[in-house]
Amino acid sequence: MRKMIIAGNWKMNMTNSESSELVKSLVEQIGQVENPLVIVCPPYTALSVVKKLLDGSNIFLGAQNMYAEQSGAYTGEISPSMLLTIGTTYVILGHSERREYFSETDRMVSAKVKLALESGLLPIVCVGEKLDERESGKTEDVIGSQIDGSLADLDADDMKKIIVAYEPIWAIGTGKTATPEMAQEVHSFIRGRLKDRFGDIADEVTIQYGGSVKGDNAAGLLSQPDIDGALVGGASLKVDQFVKIVNSV
Ligand code: 13P
């Protein structure tokens, strides 16, 4: 059985005091939930503060990015070993906002995935098509090549440690969610692609959906056979919304 996983991507939001407030409420309300597995991904500046408050709960800590080197002259970057020293377990890699605003390519994402795995971090690898790509019938081409490129040179054992997140770019922050059927179609395509490359382990890979997931649309999405969780942006900043999403599994 693959794991249901709900992760909150706080993006560039939340001061340390706001983070504390949010996470205290989450621990109170969903801190002991075991299914789904719950992850919060605060900004780097709040990771330590949040980690202390998560201790003793079942909620895991994730980062939103990392650099593909362990140390050195890379001003402004954060390495996997730095994330590990503060108790980070997961790391989001290849988010569409990184790809779009910071020019991250599949090659760069793939280097990060490899170093994350070598270091002991568990990657959440994001893929997703733009609106014009969907409208011109290229969704599978785009997603297929992102999967191949971002997960290059890995084997089935590596794949056991990876979460894939399908986030159609046109659904991120727009309030437009893919219908459960539209999302299921792509999730099933992704699982098929993983199966071709890595074999039966593909059945164990958690594939999350992301893009305007809210308390009232989560249940429909999560009931699809190949949707194994959600990567939640805006709604993860609101306690009641995020708790509702977690409780809709
Ligand atoms: P929204 O839930 O705000 O659409 O963001 C989705 C996302 O990008 C999560 O990584």
Boltz pocket constraint, residues with backbone or C-beta under 6 A from the ligand:
constraints:
  - pocket:
      binder: B
      contacts: [[A, 9], [A, 95], [A, 167], [A, 171], [A, 172], [A, 173], [A, 174], [A, 175], [A, 210], [A, 211], [A, 212], [A, 213], [A, 231], [A, 232], [A, 233], [A, 234], [A, 235]]
      max_distance: 6.0
